[in-house]
Amino acid sequence: MNTRGLLDQLLKSGQELLQNKAGAQQNKAASADKGALGGLLGGGSGGLGSLLSGAGGGALAAGAMGLLLGNKKARKFGGKALTYGGLAALGVIAYKAYGNWQAQQAGAPKSEPQTLDRLPAQQVEQHSQAILKALVAAAKADGHIDERERALIEGEFTRLDNDQELQHWLHAELNKPLDPADVARAAGTPEMAAEMYVASVMLVDEENFMEKAYLDELSRQLKLEPGLKLELEKQVRQASL
């Protein structure tokens, strides 16, 4: 499957969507802002229709990512993360967090973290599939994806990439019950676990009880050390400044 290219488009579009959303929130009153953003990201057929009708790959990726995001509060991938862009940003964030955490472990052997920004293409593809699995699951954590939205998301993925194997895989991921243990099983290495957690932290709203509970259970299932978990969250925050 060609998960790498699809995921990279989604993440780059997610950066732009969330930054635009944040800018809109700063410039509008709360009530007006809620209505406008609801229309943009799934609330009104006009806003959603215009978002989904773009002919370019970027517009299509924005449509799919917008549906995955739902009407979540604005969260920026921006700041330093934009310097690297898309998929590479996840690897950079995970690498820095992993390195900082290792340095804090007295007497522990130090090794170079093999994050996706430092791997050959075949291994990047494995990491990408695990990260996309984590993103889809995180999008479902607040229960906002209903049958209609699943169909729209699948339609956008189909328009983005005609890989039949990838489409079948995405269909299964979108329709299966939310299960942090199932998500965590995709983490074949500690670095993959770190990257999956970074992607999940970027997507969820930690002020939402359901999403926070999901994130906590995911970190437990990923077997992240408490110190590493905190360092990953810290790096995501810093990358969003």
N, C-alpha and C positions, 0 to 999 in steps of 0.2 A: 504493500500500500504506500501511497505517496502522502503520508500524514504530515511530513515536515513542511511542505510548501503551503498546505492548507492552514496549518496551525500558525505559521508565520504571518499569513494574511490576516487571520482572525485577531492575533495579538496586536498587530499594527493598527488595525481598524478599531480595536478596543481602546487603544491609547487615544486616538482621535475622537472617538465617540464620547469618552468620559471627560476629556478636556473640554470639548464643546459643551457638554452638559454642565460641567462646573462653571464655565463662563456664563452660560445662560442663567444659572442660579444666582450668580453674583449680580446680574443686571436686571433681575425681575423681582417683583414682590413674591412672597411665598405662595400665595394662592394662584396667581397667574402662572408662576413657574411650574407648579405642579401640573396644571392643565397642559401647558405647552410641552413639557417633557413627557407627559403621559401620551400625548399625541405622537411625539417623535418615536418613542420606544415601545410601541405596542398598544397604546391606549386608544388612539383614533385611527380610523381606516385611512384618512387622508395622509397623515404623517407617515404612517407605516407604509402605505402604498407608495409614496414618493421615495421612501428610503429603499424599498425593495425593488423599485423599478429601474434603478441605475443600470446602465449597460456595462460599465467597467467592472473588473474584478474587485477593485477596492470598494465600490459601492455594494457589490454583492456580499463581500465579506462583512461590511458594516451592517448590512441587513441581518445576516446570521448572528453576528456578535450582539447586535442590539436586541435581538430576540432572546439570546442567552442571558443578557444582562437584565432584561425586564425593566421594571421601574425602580431599580436600586438607587440608593443615594450615590451622588457623584463620588467617584474614587479615581484619582489620577494615577495612571501608570507613568506619568511624565517625569519631569526633572531629569535626573541623571539617567534614568532608564531610557529616555528618548535618544540619548547619545548613542546607544547601542542599537535600539530599535528591535521590535518584535521578539522573535524566539531567542536571539542572542542575549537579550536583556535578562531573561530568566536564568540562563547559565551564569552570567556575570554576577547576578545577585546571589545565587546559590553558592558560587565559588567563594565569594568574599565572606559570606556568612560561615561557610564550612571552615575556611582558613582561620577566621577569628576564633571560632569555637575550638578548633584543634589547638590553637596557641594557648588557650586557657586550661588545657588538660595537662596537669603536671605529670611528667614522666611518661606520657602516652607517646607512642611512635607517631611521627609526623609523615604524612604522605601527600602527594599532589592530588587534590580533589579532581576526579574525572567527570566534570560537569559537561553539559552538551556543547558549550562553546569551545571545548578542547578535545573533541572526539571526531573520528572519521565518520563519513556520511552514513554508513550502515548502522552504527551505534546511535547516531543522532536520530535516525528514524525510529529506533526502539524507544528512545527517550520521548520523542514527540508523541508517539501513540499513547504512552502512559500519561503524559501531561494533558493531552486532549481528553482522555478518559476522566482525569481529575477535574478539568474545566466543565465538562458536561454535567458531572455529578454535583459540582458546587453550584451550578446554575439551578439545579433542581432542589437545592437544600431548603429554600423558602417555600417550596410547593407551588410556585407561580406558573410552571409550565404545564398547561392542560393539553388535551388532545389536539385542539386546533393549532396551538402554538408549536407542538411537536411536528405537525404536518408542514407548517410554514418553515420551520428550521430545516427540516429534511429537504424541502424544496430548494432552499437557498444553498445548502451543501451540494445538492445535485447540480445546480447551475454553476457552482464554483469549480467542481471537480467531477468528471464523469467516470472515475474509478469505481467500478461496480463493487469490488471487495470493500473499499472504504465506505461506500454508501450503506452496504448491508451491516457493516460493523457499527456505524453511527446510528442506524435505525435501532439496533439491539441496545446500544448504550442509552439512547433517549427513552426507550420504552421499558427498560428494566427497573425494578424498585430501587430506591436509593439505599445503598449498602456500603458504608465506609470500609468494611472489611474486604469487600470485593474490589473496591478502588485500590486499596493498599496492596493487594496481591499483584498488581501490575508493576510495583516497584522492585525491579530486579537488583538494584544496587542502592546503597545509602544515598548516593548522589541523586539518583532518580527520585527517591523518596523526598529529598530536600526540594527538588525542582517541582514536584507535584504539589508539595505544601505551599511553596511560594505562589504558584499559579492559583491555588485555592484561596489563599489569603488575599490576593489581588481582586478576586471576584466577589467574595462574600461581603456582606454588611455585618460587621461584628457587633453592631448594636441590636441586630435582630436575634432574638433568643434561639430560634430554630437553627439559624445559620451558624451562630456561635457554638451551639451544642454539636452541630455536625463537624465543625472545624476541630473542636477538642477531641472528638472521637476519632476523626481521621488521623490526627497526630499520634494518638495512642495506637491505632492500628498500623501506622507506618513505623512504629517503634522509634520515634524521634526522641533523643535525649532531651530532657527539659531545657538544658542550656542551649542546645542547638535550635530547638523550637523558638526560644526567645530571640536568638540571634537572627534567625530567618525573618521573624516578624519585624525586628529592628531594621534590617536591611531593606525590607519592602517599604517601610515608613520613610527611610532616608532617601530611597530612590524616587519617592513620590513628592519630595519637597521641591 
